[in-house]
Amino acid sequence: MKVVLLGLLLATVFAIAVGELVQSTKDESVWWYAPSRKAPLYEHKYQGLRERLVRAAATQTVNMRLPREVLPSSYTIRLLPFIEEGNFTTDGYIEILVDCKVATTNISMNAAELDIKKESIQVVDIADSKQWDVEKFYDEQDPREIITINLKTPLVVGKTYKISMKFISYLNEDLRGFYRSTYVENNVNKYLAVSQMEAPDARRAFPCFDEPNMKATFTITVGRKTTMSAISNMPLKSDEPIPNMPGYVWNHFEPSVKMSSYLVAMMVSEFVSELSNPSLSPGVQFKIWARPSFRNQTKYSADIGPRILNDYVTKYFNIPFPLPKVDMAAIPDFAAGAMENWGLITYRETDLLYDEKRSSASAKQRVAIIIAHELAHQWFGNLVTMDWWNVIWLNEGFASYMEYPGTDYVEPGFEMNEQFTVTDLHYVFGIDALETSRPIDFEVNTPSQINQMFDAISYEKGSCIIRMCADFLGEPVFRRGVTSYLNKNAYGNTVQKDLWDALNTQAITENVQLPAPVETIMETWTRQMGYPVINISRLYDSTNSAVASQQRFLLRKNENSTDNNDYSWWVPLTYTSNFVDIRKHWMPSGSGVNVIQSLPGSSANWVIFNVGQEGYYRVIYDERNIEMIRNQLMTNHAAISKKNRAQILDDYLNMARSNLTTYVTAMELTRYLSHERDYAPWTAASVALDYIDIMLYGYPDEREWKNYMTVLVTALYDYVKYEASNSDAHLTVFTRSQAVSWACGRLNISNCITKANRDYHAWMADATKELQPNLRRLISCTAIAQGGRPEWQFGFNRYLDSTLANEKTELLRSITCSQDIGILNEMLEMMITSTSGIRLQDANTLFSNIAANPVGHGVALDFLTNRWDDIVAYFGSYEGFGGDAITRLFRALCNRVNTDEKLDKLIKLSTDHPTSFNSASARQGIELARTNVKWVQKHYDTIVNWLKSQNPAPEETTASSGTSPTTQSTVATTPSSATSTFVNHFVILMAAIATFTGF
C-alpha cells in the first residue's frame, strides 16, 4: 500500500523527531515505530493506536494467531449496506468452505465489532450435506478479535465443510473495514460505503480467516439502491431486484482469483467513471471513479494507469495481469494514500485526481508515483504475498522501489532516478540511525503491532536494500530472478528466504560472481537494525591503496544503552575517481579492516565511494581525500555526479551531528553551493541546513548564518528565477520551490518578498487570477506572513471555498504563516470549534504548522498549556490522526526547542499531565528537545566562528517592508518573544515534502 501521503518528508529533521529514546520495557507504546515519509498516506495504520495498545497489552502473551486445523478455500459473501443517516448498518451473510487438516471440534476465525447471529451458525459436510451440531459459541472479539465455533463431534481430516452465518456490521467512521465516507455535492451531503481491509481489518466487514497466508477465492454480492452503483474486485456478473425491497438491487460479481482477505474490496456510491482508452491496456478494462464534480480531474490517471500496467509492469515481470479489469477510485475520506486491492484500487482524492490547470507539478508526480506503486503491488503483494506481517517489507519495499522506474516510464522528464536518494534513502537514513530503530524482519503478533510495521523501515529501507541488491546483481539479472520468484510462488505466500533463493539461483545461472549466497549477504541487512558508516583511509604511496573499516552509524549514542550487539554487514563497495572507471570490492560481515588495492587514478586524485549512492551506507574519508573532493567541488563540481554530490553533503552534515567529523569540515563542503544549480544536491543540503537554521533561531549571531545562507541562496534564486517558464524542466520547478522557500520564507530577500506580495494582492483583487500552482503555498505563506488581517482573511476564505483537494491543504498550511499572535490564537480556537470550518481531521495539520512557525511556536505551547481541559474534551475519543491526538500535538512542539527556557516549559507541560504523556512517543519528544539544546551548547560557537571567518555577505537583503532578524545582545528565549520578521522554517521542509510526495 503506498505511502506517498500528504506531505512530510525529509530525513534528518523528522528522523530525529521520531525519537532517539531507548525503549522503556514497561511502556505500552511501540518504541521502534517511525512513520514512513508517506505517513499521512497511512494514518489508518496508527488510528486508535493508544487504545488498541492498551487493550492488547493484556494479551501480549496470548497467541493471537489462528490455528491451522481448518483452512478456507472459498467465501461466498452477501452484504447489504444501508447508507443513510440513522441506519449506517450492513446486513451480512457468509458461507465459507474450509478443508479440515487436523481433526478438531473447534473452528476459530477472526471477527471484530460484528454482531454475529449465533442461531444462524451452521457447519455442513459438503460431501453428504450432514450438519454438524454446534455445542458452544465463544465470542472473543474483544480483545482477541476471534470467534470460535465449538462442535459436539470433531471434523474429519481431508473433508470439506461449509460454515455459514448471518451478521450485522456497522458502517463506521474509522476508515477501516467496511466504512462510510461523506462529501458535499450541490450543497447536499452525500454518503458512500467503501472498504479498507489492510492491515487485519477484513474481520470488521465479515467473519473470515484474516491472515495473509490463508488465501481463498471470494464470490461477492453487494446490495445497493438503484440510484447508486456498486463495484468490487471482479467484474459484475449479473444483477437482480432484492425481493420485498423496492428500489434496491443485488449486484453479483464474478468469483475472484485466490487471494488474501486483506485484498477484498467493494464500494457503493453515486460516483461516475472515466473509461481509459481500451488500446492502452488490451484485455484489461481500466476505469477511474470519482464524485461527479471531480470527473474532469480523472483524465491524467486514466491515461497513465493503463500504460504503467500494460507497457511497464506487465513487461517488467513478464507475467500477464490475471484480472479482466482495474477500477481505481478516489475516496473523499481515506486514511491511506492508496490501497492495492486486486482489481479495485482505492485512493485518497489528492493521490488520484489531477487538475491540469490548477494542480502543481508535485501533485502530478505524486499521482503518478502512487499509481505506479499500487500497480506494482498487483504482482508483488497480490499475486505473491508475504507469509506473515513480519515481512510486509516484501510487499511495500518492492512496490516502493518499483514506483520510481514505473513513474519514469510514463514521465521520463521527472528524472525519478535522481530523486530516489534524497527522497527515500536520506529520509530513512535519519530514522535508521537511531538506537530505537528496528530490523526490517521483526516479529509481530497483535493487530496493533502489525499496524506499526507500515513504517519507514518497511517502505523506505525496504526499497533501498532492494535497490542495492539489484545493483550488485545487475538489474537484468535481478529482474529475471524476480520473475522466477513470482512464477514459482504465484497465488501463494513467501518468506524473504524464497526471494533470496530465487535471486541466488539466477545469479548462479548467469555466472554472477558473489562472495557469498544472496541470503547470507542480505540477511545482514534485514535481521539487524541500522546501517554502517565506512571509514576510508587512503595510503598515499606507491600502492595507491586504502584501508576500509565499518561501524554502525548512530546520530547519537545513548550512554546508558544496553545494546551489546556487534553490528556488521556484507557491504558492496563501489568506488571511482572519474565516474568512468568504476570498481567494486566486497567488505564481508565481521571482517574488521579491509585493504583495497590499486585504487583508480593516482594518489593525487580524489576517490569517491558508493557510486550513485546505490549502497545503503555512509562514507567518511581521510582528511586529504575529502580536501581533494572539496577542491573539486569548488573548481568544477560537475566532475562529480549529482547523486554523489548529494551524498557527500548529506553524509558529512549528518556525520558532523554525530561527532564523526567536525562542523568546520562539513560547512567547508557547503561553500560550493553558491555554484550548485541541481535539485538533488540542493535538496540534500537543505534538509541538513534546515536543522542548523532552526537551532540558531533567536540567538545573537543568527545574522551571521542568514548572511552566509543569503550568498548561497541568492545565486540559486537568480538562476532559477521567481517566474515560471513553460520550458522549465520538472526538476527546475522543484528547485525553484527550494530557492523561493529560502529566499522568501527565511532570508527575506527583497526581490522574492516583493514579487510574492505583488502576486498575492493581485489574486486578492481578482480571485479569478490563479497563482502559480507550483508556488501557490509559498506565495500565500509569504504574503500572509508579511501582511495583516486582510491577507489572512482572504487566504482563509479561499481555504473554505476551495474544491481542489491539493489547494485546500496548501492554503490551510499557508494561513498558519501569519505572525499576528491574535490571528494565531484565533486559529487555535478554531481547531477546537466544530463549526469553524477547520475539519477535525485537519486539526493536527493546523497545530503542527503553527508550532513550526517561529512566532507561532510559543503561541501553540501556551495554548496547549492554558486550554488543556478544552482541548482534551474536544479531541476526546478522536483517533483520526494517530490514536493519541494530544501526544501528536505535544510532539509538534518539540522540534523547535533550542533553549533551556523552552525546554523547561515543555517539561513542565509534560509533568503537569503525566498520564497523558506517559508514552515513549512523548518521552522521545522531550529527549529530542534536550538533544537540540545540547547541540546548541556543543556546536554553536564552532559554527558561528566558522561563519565569521567567511567573506561578509551583502548587508541589505530584506524587503523594505520587513525588519532585520533578531540581533539581541543576549540569547533569545522563546520565539514568541522575538520581534524579528517572520521566518517560516517549516516552509522549506514542506516544500521539499510536497516536491517528493509520491508516497
N, C-alpha and C positions, 0 to 999 in steps of 0.2 A: 504494500500500500504506500502510495507516495506521499511523502512528506516533502512537498515543496511548498508549504502553507504559510502564510501570511507575514511574512517579513520576519526576521530575527536572524541575523547571520552573525557572525564573524568571530573568528577564532578566539583570540586570547581574552578579550574583554569579557565576552559572555562565558567563555570557558571557565575563567576564574569565578565568575558569578555563580556558576552551577555548583561550586563547592570544592573546598580543599580540606574539609574536615574529616578526620578519621572516624570511622563508624563507631557509634555507641552501641554496644551489644544489647542494650536494653531498649533501644529506640525501635518503634514500630514502623517507621517510615523506611523507604527504600534508599539506603545510604549511597548506593552507587549510581542512582539514576541521574542522567543528564540529558536534557532534551536534544533531539536531532535539531539541526538548524531549521528543519522543516516542522518544528514542533507545533506551531499553530495549526498545521495541517492535521496534526494528530492529537488535538486536545482531547478527543474522546478516549484516547488511550489512558489518560490520567484523570478523567472525571470521577468524582467521588472517591478519590484515592484515599484520603484520610479515613473516611467512613469504612471503606472496604478493607483497609489495612487493619483497623481496629477490630472489625468483625472477623477478619481472617486470622488475627493474632492468636486467638484461642484454638485455632485448628491447624497451626503450623506443623504440629506433629501428626496430624491426621492425614491419611492418604486421600488426596483429592482426585486421584485418577480413577477412571472406571476400570472394573475388572474386564478381562477379555474372554470371559466364558461364553458369551454370545456376541456376534459381530453383525452389524447391519449390512444388507446387500441392496435394499431399495426402500424408498419412502414414497408414500402417496399422501400428499398434504392438501387440505382444503381450508382456505382462510376467507372469512367474510368480514372485512373491516367496516365499521360504521364511523365514517369520517364526518362527524357533525358535533357541534357543541352540545354538551350534556350527555354524550354517549360515545366517548372515544374508546370503544372496545372492539375486540375481534373474536368472533366465534370460530373455533377451530376444531378440526377433526383430522386424525392422523392414523395411517397404517404403516407399520414398519416390518419388513421381512428381515428376520435375523437367522443366522446359521449358528447352531449350537456346536461349540468347540470343546467344551468341558461340561460334563453333567452337573447341573445346578438347579436349585429351587429358587434362586434369586436372579431377577433381571434388573440391573441398575442402569439408569441413563440420566442425562442432565436435564434439568428444568430450573427456571428461575423466574419468580414473580408471575407464575401461571396458576390459574385456578383449575386444577385437574378434577374432572368429574369422575370420581372413584367408581361409581356404579357402572360407568360405561367401559371400564377396562376389560379387555378380552385378550386371551392368548390362545391361538388356534394352530394345530398341526396342519400344515399346508397339504401334506400327503393324504390324510384321511378326514380332514375337517373336524377332527376331535378337539373339543375345547378343554383347555387346562384350567382347573379350578384355582382361583386366586384366594390364598389364605389371608394375607395381610397386605397392606399398602403403607410403605414408610415414606413419609414426606419430609425430606431434609433439605428443602430448597434454601432455607436459611439456617446455617450458613454454608452448607456444603454444595448447594446447587445440584443436588442429586435426589432422584426419587427411585424407590426400589419396589418392584412387584414380587411379592413372596408367594410361591406356588405350593400347593399341597404335595405334588409329586415332581420329581426332577425331570428336566428336559433331557432328551436323548441326543447323544453325540452324533453328528452327521445329519441330523434332521433340520428342516427349515420351518420356522414358526412365524405367524403373523400376530403382531402386537397392535391393538387398536385402542383408541380412547378419544374422548371429547375433552375440550378445554376452552377456557376463555383467557385471553391476554389483553393487556391494556396498551393502547397507542400512546406511549409515554412521550414526555418532552426531553428525555435524557439523551437523545440522539444515538440510541443503541437498541438492538433488537429490531422489532417492527414498530416504528415510532411515527409521530405526526410532525409535519413541518407546516409553516404558515407563510403567507405573503399577501400583499395587497395588490389587487388588480382593479382599476377603475373605481378606486375608493371602497372596494368590497374586500373583506377578509376572506381569503381562500385557504383551504386545507388540502394536504395530500398525505398519503401514508407511504412510507418508504423504509427500506431495511438497511441496517448496518450490523453485520454479524461478526466482524473481527474486532478484537480477539474473541474469546469464547462467549459470544452473545447470541448465537442462534438459539440457544436454550431459552432465551427470553421471548422468542417468537413461537416456538413449538418444542415439545419434548423430543430429544434426539441424543444420539451418541456424539457429543460435541467435542471430539478430539480429532486432530488433523489426520491421524493415521487410521481412522475408522471411516474410510471412504465408502460411498454408495451412490446409487442413482436417485434422482428426485423427480417425481411427477407432481407438478404443482397446479392447483386450481385456485383461482382468486375470484371472489365476488366483487362486483362494483355497480355503481349507479350507471344508468345508460348515458348520463351526461359526462361521464369520466372515461378514462382509458386505463388499461392495466398492461404492464409488461413484466417479464420475468427473464430468467437466464436463457430460456429456449423460445423458439417461435411459437406463436399462437396456433393451436391445433383446431379448436372449434369453440363456439360459444353457444349458450342456451339460456333462456329465461329461468330465473330462480322461482320455483313454484310458490305461490301464495305471497310473493313479494313484488308487486308491480313496480316497474322502474328499475329493477335490479337484474343483472345477468351474471352467469358464471363464465369465466374465461378459462378454458382448459389448454394447458401448454404441453408441448412435446416433452417426453422424458429427457432428462439431462444425461450427459456423459457421467462417468464415475468421478466423483469429486468429494472434497471435504465439506462439512456442514457450514464452515465459515464463509463459503463462497456462494451460498444460496442468496438470491436477491429477488425482490419484487417491488413494484411501485404502482400505486393507484392515484391518478391525478387528472387535472384538466390541462395538462401540458400539450404542446404541439411539437411536431418533429420536423427536422430538416433531413431529407434523404441525400446522402452523398452520391456523387456521380458513380453509377454502377461500374463504369470502366476502370475506376481506381482500385477496386477490390473484387475482381471477378469471383463469383460464387459465394461471396460474403456480403450480405446486405448491411449497410452501415447507416445508422441514424443518430442524430443529435436531438435530445429532448430538452425543452426549457419552457418556462412560463410564456404565454403568448406575447407579452410585451417585450420579451428579450429574444424573440426569434431572429431578429436581424443581427444578433451577436453570435450566432451559431455557425456562420459560414466558414470561418477560419478552421475551426475544429473539424467541420465536415470535409474540409479539403485535406488537411494534413493527417487526420486519423487513419483513413484507409491507406494512404501512401506509406505511413510508417509501418502499418500492419503487413501489407502485402509486399511492398517493394523492399523493405528493410528487414524487419524482424523475422518474417517467414523465411526470407532468403538467408539471413544470418544463421538461423538454427537449422535450415534445410529440412524443416518439418512443417507440413501443411497445418494451417489453423483448423482445428477439428469441429468448429461450430459453423452453422449456416448464417449467423447474423451477429452483429455487435451493436448494442444500444449504448449510448453514452448520455447520461442525464445530469443536468445542472440543478442541484438541490438548494433551496434557499437557506435551510438550517441543516448544516452538515459539519460535524465536528472535525472530520479528517480533511485532507486536501482532496483525496480521492480514494476509491476502493475498487480493487481489481476483480470484482465478481465476474465469474466466467459468463460472458455474453451480455451482461448488463453492468457496465462500469458506471459508478456514481461519483460525482464530483461536487465540490463546493463551487458555487456560481463563479467566483473570481478565478477559478482554476480551469474552467472550460469555455467561458464566454469571452469574446474579444470584440471590441468596437474599433473598427479600422480608423475612424476619425478621432476618437477621444481617448483610446487606451494608449498606455505608454509602451515603449519598447520592452521594458522589463516585464510588463503584464503579458505581452505577446510571447516572450521567451518562457515565462512561467507556464503558460498554457501548453506550449509545445513540449516542454520538459516533462510535465506531469502526464500528458498523454503518452509520451514515449515510455515513461516508467511503467504505467499501468498496462500498456500493451506488451511490454517485455514480460510482465507477470503472467500473461496468458500461457506462457510456456514454463518459465522459471517461477513456480509457485502454484500454478493451477494444474498444468499437465503433470509436473513432478513437484511434490510438496514435501516440506520438511517433516520428519517423523514426529517431532515434538517441538514445542515453542522455544526450547533452549537453543535451537539452531535456526531461529527465524531469520537470522542474517543470511542464510542461504537464499531466502526469498528476497529480502529487502536489500541486501548488499549487492546482489547481482542486478536487480532492477535499477538500483541507484547508479551502478556502473553503466548499464545499457542506455540510460536516459541521455547520456552525453552523445554517443555516436548516433542514436536514434534521432535526436533533435538535429544533429549536424547533417543528417541525410536530407531532411526536408528544408533546413535553413543553414546552408553551408556558410553564409555570411555571419552567423552568430559566433563562429570560432569557438565552439564549445570545448575543444581540447585544451585551449589556453585558459579557459575558466575553471577547469577542474581543480587545479591545485589551490587556488585562492578561495574556492567555494567549499569543497568537501575536505580536502586534505588539511589545509591550515586551520579550518574550524575544529576538526576532530583532534588535531594535534593538541589544541588547548585543553580539550576535555580529557584526553588520554594521558596528559602529563600530570594528572592529579593522583594522589595516593588513593583517592576514593573512586577511581575508575573501576572497571571490571573486565574480565576476559570476554571475548566475543561469544564463546561457548560457555554458558553459565546456567547452572541447574536452577529450574523454577518449578513450582508445584501449584501454588494457588492462582486463581484468576487475577488477583491484584499483582502478583509477581509477574505473571505472563504479560499483563498490560505494560509493565515497565521495561520489557525487552524491546519495545519500539522506540529506541533511543539512538543517540548519535553513534554509539558503538556498533549497533546492528546495521544502521544505514550507512553513515559516512565511513567508519573504519572498515566495515564490510566491503564497500565499494573500493576503498583504497588498497586493501590487500589483494582483492581480485585483480585490480589493475596492475599491481606489482607482479602477480603470478602470470598474467597474460604477457607482461613484458619479458620476464626471464625465460618463458617457454617459447615466445614468439607468437604474435597474435593469431596467425593462421593455424598453428598447431593447437593453441588454446581453443579456438573456435571449433575445430573438428573434435577435440576432446569433449567439449560441452555438448555437441550434437550427439556423440556416442553415449554420454551420460543420460541425456534426455530420452533417447530412443530405448535404452536399456530399462529405464525406470518409469516409462510412460504410464500414467494413471496410478502410480504408486507413490510411496514415501521413501525418503532417504535420510541418512545422516551425512555429516561432512566427509567421512571416510569414503563414501561412494563417489563423491566428486573428485577427491584426490586420486583415487584408484583409476578413474576414467582418464584423468589428465596424465597420470603417470604412464598408463598403457599407451596413450597416444604419443607421449614423448619418446618412449622406447621404440614404438613403431616407426617414428620419423627421425630416429637417431639423434635426438636432442640430448646432449651430454649434461647431466646434472650430477652434483656431488653426493646427492642422497635422494631417496624417493620423495616424490612431491609431498606425501603425507608427513614425512619426517620434517621437511622444511616448513610446511605451512602450519603444522601443529604448534610450532613455537610462536606463531602469530595469533592463534586462536585460543590456546589453552592458558595463556598468561596475559595479564593486562599490560598496558604501556607499550613503549617502543624505545629503541636505542638512539643515543647520540654517538656518532662515530668520530673519534678523535684521530685526525690525520697529522702525523709529524713527519715531514719530509727530511730525507738525508741528502743534503746538498753537496754530494761528492760524485765521484765517477760512476757510482752505481745508479744514480738518479732514482733511488727507491724511496719507499715510505713505510712507516710503521703505523698500523691501524689497530685501534682497540675500541671496545664498545662498553657502554654503561647505560642503565635506564635513565631517560631524561625526565626530570621532575621540575616543575616550576617552583615548587617549594617543598622541601623535605621536612616533615614533622619530626621534631627532636624526640618525641615520645613514641614514634612509630614502632610497632611490634612486628612489622613485616620483615622477615628474615629471608625471603625468597631470593635466590641467586638468579636474577633476570639475565637471560642471554638468548640471542636469536640467530637463526640462519639468515645472513644478510647478503643479498645480491648487490655487491658494489659495482657501480659503473663510474667511469672517470674519463676525462678528456682534457686536452689543452687547446683544442681548436674547434670542437664540435663536428669534426670530420672523422678523426681517428678516435673512436670510442671503444674503450677496453672494459673488460669485466673481470671481477675477482670475487670468489665466494668466501665469506667470513663465516666459518662454522660456529654453531652454538657451543659455548663453553670452551672456545679455543684460545682465549686470552689474547695475547699480542699476535698480530699477523704482519708479516713482511710482504710488501707488494713490490715486486722487482720491475725495473725498467719502465718507469713512467713515460708517457708520451712527451715529446718535446725535450727541452733541456732543463737544467736546474735554474736557468734564467727565465723560464716561462711559468706562469701560473698553471695549476691543475685544479679542476673543479670535479667534485664527486657528486654522485646522484644526478646523472644527466637527465634533464627534463623532469626532475623530481618524481621519477616513476616509483622509487622505493619509499617505503614507509619509515623513514629515519631522518634525523637531522645530522648535520656535519659541522664540526669545528676544526679549524686549521691552525697550524703553527703560525707565528707572527709574520714570518717572511712571506709565506704563501698568501695570507689574507691581505698583506700590504700590496703584493703584486695584483691581486684581484681588485683592490680598491683603486689602484692607479689605472688599471684597465677601465674601470667604470668611469673614472674622471676624464680619461682621454678619448675613449671610444667604447661606450657601454654596449653598442650594438654587436660587438665581438662576442659578447656573452648572450646566450639565448634569453628571451623574455621570461620563460618559466624559471630559468636558473637565476635570473636577476631577482625575481620574486622570492625564490627560495633563499637566497643569501640574505636578503633583508629580513625575511620572517625568521630565519634561523638565528641570526645574530641579535636582533632586537629581543627575541624571547630568551636567548641564552644569557643576555645581559640581565634580564629579570631573574634568572635562576642562578646568577653569580658564576656562570662558567666562563664568562668573558666580562670585560668592563663596558660601561656605557660609553666611554670615550671611543673604544673600538667600534661599537655598534653605531654611534652617532656619526663617526667619520664616514661610514659607508653611506649614510643618508645624504651627504653633501652632493652627490652626483645627481640627486633627484631634480635639481634645477635644470638638468638636460633631459630628463626622462619624460616621454610622452605616451608610453604604452600603458594599457589598462592593468595587466596582471602585476607588474612591479609596483605601480601606484596603489593598487588595492592592498597588496601585502603590507606596504609601508603604512598606509592609512590606518589599518586596524591596530598595528602596534603603536603608532604615534598617537592614536586616539587615547590610549591609556595614559600616556605621558601628559597629554593635553588636559585630561580630567584631573590627574593628580596635581598638576601645577596651578589649577584654577584657584584664584583668590590669594595667592602668595605674592610677596613683594616683587619677585623677579619674573613674574609671569610675562611681563612685557618683553623680556629677552627671548622667551620662547615664541611669542607672537611675531616678533621681528624676524626670527630665523625662519619660521614656517611661511611668513609672507613672501620671502625671497623665493622659496621653493614653489609655492603655490601660484604666485603671480606668473611665473614662466609657463606653467601648465595652463593656467586660465587664459593667458594671452594666446596660447597656441590653439586650444580647442574652441575658444570664444564662447560668449554667452548665447549668442543667437544660433539656432539650429539651421542646418542646411539639408536640402533634400538628398544631397550626395553623401551625407555622413554615413560612415561605416557603423555597424551595430555597436562595436566596442568603443567607437568615438563617442557615441551617445552616452554610454556608461561612464566613460572617462570624464565627459563634460559634467555629469552629475557629481562625480568626485570633486572636480575643481570648484564647481559652484557651491557645493556643500561646505567646503572650507572657506572659500572667498566670501560668500555671503553669511554663512552660518556662524563662523567663529572668528574670522580675521577682519571682518568689516572692511573689505577692500571696496573703495568708494564706487568704482565702476560697476561692480556687481550689485551693490546695495541700490544704487540709483536706478539701474535697469529693472531690478525686481520690483521696486516701488512703482515705477512707471507702468509696468505691465499689469500689476495687480489693480492699480487705481483705474486703468483703462477698462479692466474687467468689471470693476465696481460701477463704472459709468455706463457700461453696456454689457450686460450679462450674456449676450449672445456671442460676444467675442471670447473664444476659448483661450486659455493659457496654453503654452507649450505642454503637451501631455507629459513629456519626459522630465520637465522641471516644475510641474504644477505644484507639487508639495513643497519644494524648496522655495519657489517664488512666494507662495502663500505664507509659508512659515516666516520668511524674511520680512514681508510687508506687515504681517500681524505683530511680529516682534518689534519692528521699528515704529509701528503705528499705535493707535489707541482703540477706543471703543468702536468707532465706525468700521475699521478694518476687521476687527474681531467679529462683530455682529454680522457683517457680510459673509465671512467665512462660515460662521455657524449656520446661517440661513441656507447657504449653499449645501452644507452638510445635510441638513434636514431634508432638503428638496431633491438631492441627487438620486438618480435611478441607476447610476453606473457604480457597481459594487467597488471597483478599484478606486474610483474617485472619492467615494464616500469614506473609505478608510484613510485615504491620503488627507482629506480635509479634516477628519477627526484628529489626526496627528498634528496637522498644521495649526489648529486653533489652540493647541496646548503650548504653542510657541510664545504666546503673549508674555510680556514681562510686567504686566499690571497685576499686582498682588490681589487687588479686588476681583478682577476677572478670573484669575486662577482659583480663588476661593469659590466664586460662583460656579465654576465648572465642577469643582469637587462636590459642591452641594447638589448639582445636577446628577452626579454619579449615584447619589443615594435617594433620588427622587424619581419615582416611576413614571411621572407624567412629563419629564423634562425633555424627552426626545433622545436621550442617551440610553441605548438599549443595555439591558443588564449584561448581556454577553460582551459588550464593548467597554464595560467599566474598567477592566484591567488595562486595556489599551490606553484609555484616558489617563488613569492614575500613573501608569508607568512612564508615559510620555511627559507628564507634568513633573514627575520625580527626576526625569533625565534633564529637564530644563534647569540650568544653574540657579535661576531665580526661583523656580517652582519647587526645587528640592526641599528647601526649608518650609515652604508653604504646605507641601504634601506631608512632611513629617509632623508639623504642628497639627494638621487636620486629622491625621490618623491618631495622634495623641489625645487631642481635645474632644473629638467626636467619636471616640471609641465605641460607646454604647450604641449610638445611632447606626454606625457602620456595621457592627456585629448584628444588630437587629435586622438591618436591610438585607445583608447578604445571607444571613441565617443558614438555611439549608442549601443555598445555591451552590451547585457543583460545576457550573459551566466553564470555568477556566482554571481547573486544576484540582477540584475537590476540596482544597483548603484555600478559600478566597482570601482570607485575612493574611495568611502566610505569604501568598503571592504578592499582595500589596506591600507587605513588610520587605520582602526581598527586593522589590523595585527601588527601595530607598538605600540599599546597601552599596551599590556600585559607585556612587559619587562621594562617599565618605572619604575625606582625606585630611581631617584634622582631629585632634583629641576631643574638641568640643562637640563636633558632630557625632563622634563615636560614643561619647558619654550619653548624649541624648538617645541614640539608638539603643544602647544597652539598657538605659532606664525604661524605655518603652517595653522592651522585651521582659525585663524583670518585674514590671508592674502587671504584666499579664502572662505569668509563667505557664499557665495551662494552654493558652493559645499558641505559644511559641515553643512548646516542648516537642520539637521535631528536629530531625537532622537538617532539614532544609533551612529552618530559621537559624539554627546554630551555625550552619555553613555561611549564612549571610553575615552574621556577626564576625565570623572568622575572616571573611572576605574584607570587611571593613577594617578589622585590625591589621590585616595584611597590607591594605592600602596605606594606612598610617605609618606602618613600619617601612614601607617602600619610600615614602617621603623622607623619613628620618635617615634612611641609608643612602639614597641616591640623589636627593635634592641638590646638595652642594656640588656633587660631581657634575651633574647635568648643567647647572647654572654656570659653573666656572667654564665648562666647555663652550656653552653658548656665548659667553662674554669674550671668549678668545676668537670667535668668528668675526668676519667683517661685519660692520654695523649695517643693519637693514635700513631701507628708506624710512624717514621719520613720519611722513604723512601717508597713512594707508586707510584711514577711516573716512566714511562719508561725513559730509559737513553736518548732517543732522544727528550724528551719533556722538558719543563721548568715548574717551580712551579707556581701555581696560584698566582695572584697578591697579594702582601702583602705591599701595599703602606702605607705611614705614614699618608696620608690624604685620605679622601673618594674619590673614583674614580668617575668620572663624566659620561663619555659615554663609552659603551662597545667597540666602535671602537678605542678608545684611549688606551685601555688596551693592555699590551704586554703579557698577560697570554696565556698559551696554550689553544687551543680550547676546550671549554666545551659545548657540544651541549645540552642545556637544553631542547630542543624540542624532543630529541631522546626518552626519557622515555615516554613522553606523547603519541607520535605517536606509540611507540612500544605497549603501553597498548591499544591504539585505534585499531591498527592492530590486536591485540590479540582479542579484543572484537567484532570488526565489524562483524557483523552479522547484522545489520541493523543500 
